[in-house]
Amino acid sequence: MTATQPPLTARRFAMRFSSTPRGARLARRLCGHRLDAWGLPYGSDAHDTVTLVVAELCANAVRHGHVAGRDFHVLLTADPATGTVRIEVSDTRGEHLPRVPSPEEDGPGDGGRGLLLVEALADRWGCTARAGGGPGKTVWAECYAPGLA
C-alpha cells in the first residue's frame, strides 16, 4: 500500500507597508521570516538571494515610487512545484519606470545600483502596470529557490 501525498500548493504573503525606510526594512524582515517558514532557512543561498531582491525592490518603491500618504504593497508567492519565488512590489508612481543604468552612467555617487543587483540575482524581472487599474506600477522578480516545502 502506498500513501499519496497531497499536491504541493503555492504559498502567498501579501501586505501593505508605509512608504518609508522603516516600511521597507519591515517588508524585508517579514518576507525573510515567511521564506524561513516555507522551507528556505535563514542563511541559505536561496533565502539570502530572495531577501536581497525584496530589499532592493522595496527600497526602490520608497525612494522612487513614494507619493505622500500612499503605501507600497508587497506580494510574495512561492511555488514548491517549480521551486520559484515571485516578488511583486507595487507603488503609486507610474511615471518613474525602473531601468538598469548603463555602464557610462555608473559613476561615483549614492544609489543607482539596486537594479543591477536585481538583474544579477533574479532569474527574471520586469515591470507592469499596477493590477486592478490603480495608479502606479508593479516591479516583479522571480528567483529559483530549491528547497521550498
C-alpha positions in Angstrom: 0.0 0.0 0.0 1.4 3.4 -0.9 0.4 6.6 0.6 -0.4 9.5 -1.7 0.8 13.0 -0.8 -1.4 15.9 -1.4 -0.2 18.2 -4.2 2.1 21.0 -3.1 0.3 24.3 -3.1 1.7 27.7 -3.8 2.3 29.9 -0.7 1.3 33.5 -0.6 2.1 36.5 1.6 0.7 40.0 0.9 0.9 43.2 2.9 0.9 47.0 2.6 3.8 49.0 4.1 4.3 52.7 4.8 6.4 54.2 2.0 9.3 54.9 4.4 12.7 53.3 5.0 11.2 51.8 8.1 8.4 50.2 6.0 11.0 48.8 3.5 13.0 47.3 6.4 9.9 45.7 7.9 8.9 44.3 4.5 12.3 42.7 4.1 12.2 41.2 7.6 8.7 39.8 7.3 9.4 38.3 3.8 12.6 36.8 5.3 10.6 35.3 8.1 8.0 33.9 5.7 10.7 32.3 3.5 12.1 30.6 6.5 8.7 29.2 7.4 8.2 28.0 3.8 11.4 25.9 4.0 14.1 28.3 2.9 16.1 28.7 6.1 17.9 31.8 7.2 21.5 31.8 5.9 20.8 29.6 2.9 21.9 30.9 -0.5 18.3 30.9 -1.8 17.0 32.8 1.3 19.7 35.4 1.1 19.1 35.9 -2.7 15.4 36.4 -2.4 15.7 38.6 0.7 18.2 40.8 -1.1 15.9 41.2 -4.1 13.0 42.0 -1.8 15.1 44.6 -0.1 16.1 46.3 -3.3 12.6 46.4 -4.8 11.2 47.8 -1.6 13.9 50.4 -1.3 13.2 51.5 -4.8 9.5 51.7 -4.1 10.2 54.0 -1.2 12.9 56.1 -2.9 11.5 56.4 -6.4 7.8 55.5 -6.1 6.8 57.5 -3.0 3.7 59.5 -3.1 2.7 61.3 0.2 0.0 59.4 2.0 0.3 56.3 -0.1 1.7 52.9 0.9 3.5 50.3 -1.2 2.3 46.7 -1.5 4.4 43.5 -1.4 3.2 40.2 -2.8 5.4 37.2 -2.2 4.5 33.9 -3.7 6.3 30.6 -3.6 5.6 27.6 -5.8 7.1 24.4 -4.4 6.3 22.5 -7.6 8.6 24.8 -9.7 10.9 25.9 -6.9 10.2 29.5 -7.8 9.6 32.6 -5.6 8.0 35.6 -7.2 8.3 39.0 -5.6 5.9 41.8 -6.6 6.3 45.4 -5.2 3.7 47.9 -6.2 3.8 51.7 -5.7 1.7 54.6 -6.9 4.1 56.4 -9.3 3.7 55.1 -12.8 5.8 57.8 -14.4 9.0 56.5 -12.7 9.7 53.3 -14.5 12.7 51.2 -13.4 15.7 50.8 -15.7 19.2 49.4 -15.2 21.8 52.2 -15.5 24.2 51.9 -18.4 28.0 51.5 -17.7 28.5 55.1 -18.7 26.1 56.3 -16.0 27.7 54.2 -13.3 30.0 56.6 -11.6 30.7 57.6 -8.0 27.7 58.7 -6.1 24.8 57.4 -3.9 22.5 54.8 -5.3 21.7 53.6 -8.8 23.0 50.1 -8.4 19.9 48.3 -6.9 18.5 47.1 -10.2 22.0 45.9 -11.2 21.7 43.6 -8.2 18.2 42.5 -9.1 19.2 41.8 -12.6 22.2 39.8 -11.5 20.4 37.8 -8.8 16.9 37.2 -10.2 16.2 34.7 -13.0 13.7 37.1 -14.5 12.4 40.6 -13.6 10.3 43.3 -15.1 7.7 46.0 -14.7 3.9 46.0 -15.4 1.0 48.4 -14.9 -0.5 48.0 -11.4 -3.2 45.4 -11.2 -6.8 46.5 -11.0 -6.2 49.6 -13.0 -5.0 51.6 -10.0 -2.3 54.3 -10.3 1.3 53.2 -10.4 3.3 50.2 -11.3 4.4 46.8 -10.1 8.0 45.7 -10.3 8.4 42.0 -10.1 11.2 39.4 -10.0 11.4 35.7 -10.0 14.1 33.6 -8.3 14.7 29.9 -8.4 14.7 28.7 -4.8 15.2 24.9 -4.4 14.1 23.5 -1.1 10.7 25.1 -0.8 8.4 22.9 1.3 
